Amino acid sequence: MIEHIVLFKFKDEATTKQIEALTNGLRGMATTIPGIVRLVVRENKSSHSMGYTLGLVVRFTDWAALEAYLPHPVHQAVVTNLLSPIHEDLVAFDYEI
């Protein structure tokens, strides 16, 4: 299995409503994109967050599932419509478990 971790940093003008919409959009991917075993989205509570306030952890069946997820239309819609308008920076980390 593969674990895909993404940390999100938002623009100062990002609203709570926009971040909630993104969070819901990310969670919705769990039931619509094949190969996802588990998906968790949570607010960062660390005092060492460096401005990254939201985290996503997705567990995939294999590397092929992760590769298929990236261009998947549902994922791309979340990125384009919900993330891009409020996104300042992100960090992704993928590893095999």
C-alpha atoms as an extended CHARMM CRD file, in Angstrom:
* protein
*
        97  EXT
         1         1  MET       CA              0.0000000000        0.0000000000        0.0000000000  PROA      1               0.0000000000
         2         2  ILE       CA              0.9730000000        3.6060000000       -0.5430000000  PROA      2               0.0000000000
         3         3  GLU       CA              0.4590000000        6.5280000000        1.7980000000  PROA      3               0.0000000000
         4         4  HSD       CA              0.0860000000       10.0120000000        0.2910000000  PROA      4               0.0000000000
         5         5  ILE       CA              0.3940000000       12.9420000000        2.7010000000  PROA      5               0.0000000000
         6         6  VAL       CA             -0.3210000000       16.5460000000        1.7310000000  PROA      6               0.0000000000
         7         7  LEU       CA              0.0310000000       19.5960000000        3.9720000000  PROA      7               0.0000000000
         8         8  PHE       CA             -1.7890000000       22.7690000000        2.9170000000  PROA      8               0.0000000000
         9         9  LYS       CA             -0.9560000000       26.4170000000        3.5680000000  PROA      9               0.0000000000
        10        10  PHE       CA             -3.6520000000       28.9360000000        2.6150000000  PROA      10              0.0000000000
        11        11  LYS       CA             -3.6320000000       32.5440000000        1.4980000000  PROA      11              0.0000000000
        12        12  ASP       CA             -4.3630000000       35.0550000000        4.2530000000  PROA      12              0.0000000000
        13        13  GLU       CA             -7.6470000000       35.9760000000        2.5720000000  PROA      13              0.0000000000
        14        14  ALA       CA             -8.9130000000       32.3660000000        2.5140000000  PROA      14              0.0000000000
        15        15  THR       CA            -12.1920000000       32.1800000000        4.4210000000  PROA      15              0.0000000000
        16        16  THR       CA            -13.3610000000       29.5160000000        6.8370000000  PROA      16              0.0000000000
        17        17  LYS       CA            -16.1680000000       28.7130000000        4.3940000000  PROA      17              0.0000000000
        18        18  GLN       CA            -13.6780000000       28.1280000000        1.5570000000  PROA      18              0.0000000000
        19        19  ILE       CA            -11.5040000000       25.8670000000        3.7210000000  PROA      19              0.0000000000
        20        20  GLU       CA            -14.5780000000       23.9080000000        4.8480000000  PROA      20              0.0000000000
        21        21  ALA       CA            -15.6400000000       23.4830000000        1.2050000000  PROA      21              0.0000000000
        22        22  LEU       CA            -12.1680000000       22.1770000000        0.3540000000  PROA      22              0.0000000000
        23        23  THR       CA            -12.2380000000       19.8130000000        3.3330000000  PROA      23              0.0000000000
        24        24  ASN       CA            -15.6120000000       18.4210000000        2.2270000000  PROA      24              0.0000000000
        25        25  GLY       CA            -14.4060000000       18.1100000000       -1.3620000000  PROA      25              0.0000000000
        26        26  LEU       CA            -11.3220000000       16.2090000000       -0.2650000000  PROA      26              0.0000000000
        27        27  ARG       CA            -13.3950000000       13.8730000000        1.8980000000  PROA      27              0.0000000000
        28        28  GLY       CA            -15.7680000000       13.2400000000       -0.9910000000  PROA      28              0.0000000000
        29        29  MET       CA            -12.9310000000       11.7620000000       -3.0410000000  PROA      29              0.0000000000
        30        30  ALA       CA            -12.8330000000        8.7140000000       -0.7470000000  PROA      30              0.0000000000
        31        31  THR       CA            -15.9910000000        7.2470000000       -2.2230000000  PROA      31              0.0000000000
        32        32  THR       CA            -15.5270000000        8.3080000000       -5.8360000000  PROA      32              0.0000000000
        33        33  ILE       CA            -11.9130000000        7.5430000000       -6.7520000000  PROA      33              0.0000000000
        34        34  PRO       CA            -10.9190000000        3.8780000000       -7.1680000000  PROA      34              0.0000000000
        35        35  GLY       CA             -7.9410000000        2.5790000000       -5.2310000000  PROA      35              0.0000000000
        36        36  ILE       CA             -8.4470000000        4.7110000000       -2.1150000000  PROA      36              0.0000000000
        37        37  VAL       CA             -8.4050000000        2.5170000000        0.9840000000  PROA      37              0.0000000000
        38        38  ARG       CA             -8.5680000000        5.3080000000        3.5750000000  PROA      38              0.0000000000
        39        39  LEU       CA             -8.7500000000        9.1040000000        3.4650000000  PROA      39              0.0000000000
        40        40  VAL       CA             -8.4160000000       11.4740000000        6.4160000000  PROA      40              0.0000000000
        41        41  VAL       CA             -8.4650000000       15.2920000000        6.4140000000  PROA      41              0.0000000000
        42        42  ARG       CA             -7.6930000000       17.1310000000        9.6400000000  PROA      42              0.0000000000
        43        43  GLU       CA             -6.7840000000       20.5710000000       10.9530000000  PROA      43              0.0000000000
        44        44  ASN       CA             -3.1830000000       20.8750000000       12.1270000000  PROA      44              0.0000000000
        45        45  LYS       CA             -2.8910000000       21.3610000000       15.8980000000  PROA      45              0.0000000000
        46        46  SER       CA              0.9240000000       21.5030000000       16.0500000000  PROA      46              0.0000000000
        47        47  SER       CA              2.6680000000       24.6370000000       17.2780000000  PROA      47              0.0000000000
        48        48  HSD       CA              5.4120000000       23.8470000000       14.7170000000  PROA      48              0.0000000000
        49        49  SER       CA              3.1360000000       23.9620000000       11.6680000000  PROA      49              0.0000000000
        50        50  MET       CA              5.0780000000       26.6430000000        9.7290000000  PROA      50              0.0000000000
        51        51  GLY       CA              1.7140000000       27.9110000000        8.4740000000  PROA      51              0.0000000000
        52        52  TYR       CA              0.4520000000       24.5550000000        7.1600000000  PROA      52              0.0000000000
        53        53  THR       CA             -2.9900000000       24.3550000000        8.7180000000  PROA      53              0.0000000000
        54        54  LEU       CA             -4.6680000000       21.3830000000        7.0100000000  PROA      54              0.0000000000
        55        55  GLY       CA             -3.4260000000       17.8660000000        6.3790000000  PROA      55              0.0000000000
        56        56  LEU       CA             -4.5970000000       15.1110000000        4.0500000000  PROA      56              0.0000000000
        57        57  VAL       CA             -3.5770000000       11.4680000000        4.3680000000  PROA      57              0.0000000000
        58        58  VAL       CA             -4.7160000000        9.0630000000        1.6560000000  PROA      58              0.0000000000
        59        59  ARG       CA             -3.9060000000        5.3670000000        1.6340000000  PROA      59              0.0000000000
        60        60  PHE       CA             -3.9270000000        3.7300000000       -1.7930000000  PROA      60              0.0000000000
        61        61  THR       CA             -3.8670000000        0.0870000000       -2.7870000000  PROA      61              0.0000000000
        62        62  ASP       CA             -0.6650000000        0.5520000000       -4.8180000000  PROA      62              0.0000000000
        63        63  TRP       CA              1.4580000000        3.0100000000       -6.8130000000  PROA      63              0.0000000000
        64        64  ALA       CA             -0.8070000000        2.5940000000       -9.8580000000  PROA      64              0.0000000000
        65        65  ALA       CA             -3.8080000000        3.7760000000       -7.8190000000  PROA      65              0.0000000000
        66        66  LEU       CA             -1.9000000000        6.8820000000       -6.7010000000  PROA      66              0.0000000000
        67        67  GLU       CA             -0.8520000000        7.5990000000      -10.2950000000  PROA      67              0.0000000000
        68        68  ALA       CA             -4.4780000000        7.2090000000      -11.4750000000  PROA      68              0.0000000000
        69        69  TYR       CA             -5.7190000000        9.4970000000       -8.6710000000  PROA      69              0.0000000000
        70        70  LEU       CA             -3.6370000000       12.5060000000       -9.6890000000  PROA      70              0.0000000000
        71        71  PRO       CA             -5.3390000000       13.1140000000      -13.0950000000  PROA      71              0.0000000000
        72        72  HSD       CA             -8.7280000000       11.7040000000      -11.9920000000  PROA      72              0.0000000000
        73        73  PRO       CA            -11.5290000000       14.1870000000      -12.8860000000  PROA      73              0.0000000000
        74        74  VAL       CA            -12.8780000000       14.3200000000       -9.3160000000  PROA      74              0.0000000000
        75        75  HSD       CA             -9.4260000000       15.0940000000       -7.8950000000  PROA      75              0.0000000000
        76        76  GLN       CA             -8.7880000000       17.6730000000      -10.6090000000  PROA      76              0.0000000000
        77        77  ALA       CA            -12.1490000000       19.3550000000       -9.9040000000  PROA      77              0.0000000000
        78        78  VAL       CA            -11.2750000000       19.6600000000       -6.1960000000  PROA      78              0.0000000000
        79        79  VAL       CA             -7.8570000000       21.1100000000       -7.0720000000  PROA      79              0.0000000000
        80        80  THR       CA             -9.1840000000       23.5500000000       -9.6730000000  PROA      80              0.0000000000
        81        81  ASN       CA            -12.3940000000       24.7010000000       -8.0030000000  PROA      81              0.0000000000
        82        82  LEU       CA            -11.6870000000       24.4720000000       -4.2780000000  PROA      82              0.0000000000
        83        83  LEU       CA             -7.9260000000       24.4590000000       -3.6860000000  PROA      83              0.0000000000
        84        84  SER       CA             -6.4610000000       26.7590000000       -6.3390000000  PROA      84              0.0000000000
        85        85  PRO       CA             -8.3690000000       29.9140000000       -5.2890000000  PROA      85              0.0000000000
        86        86  ILE       CA             -7.0820000000       29.6980000000       -1.6840000000  PROA      86              0.0000000000
        87        87  HSD       CA             -3.8090000000       27.8090000000       -2.0640000000  PROA      87              0.0000000000
        88        88  GLU       CA             -0.5490000000       29.4590000000       -1.0370000000  PROA      88              0.0000000000
        89        89  ASP       CA              1.6700000000       26.3850000000       -0.7520000000  PROA      89              0.0000000000
        90        90  LEU       CA              1.5840000000       22.6420000000       -0.2130000000  PROA      90              0.0000000000
        91        91  VAL       CA              3.9520000000       19.8210000000        0.5730000000  PROA      91              0.0000000000
        92        92  ALA       CA              3.3640000000       16.2450000000       -0.5950000000  PROA      92              0.0000000000
        93        93  PHE       CA              5.0620000000       13.1150000000        0.7160000000  PROA      93              0.0000000000
        94        94  ASP       CA              4.4660000000        9.6140000000       -0.6660000000  PROA      94              0.0000000000
        95        95  TYR       CA              5.8060000000        6.3350000000        0.6770000000  PROA      95              0.0000000000
        96        96  GLU       CA              5.1590000000        2.6160000000        0.5950000000  PROA      96              0.0000000000
        97        97  ILE       CA              3.8070000000        0.9050000000        3.6990000000  PROA      97              0.0000000000
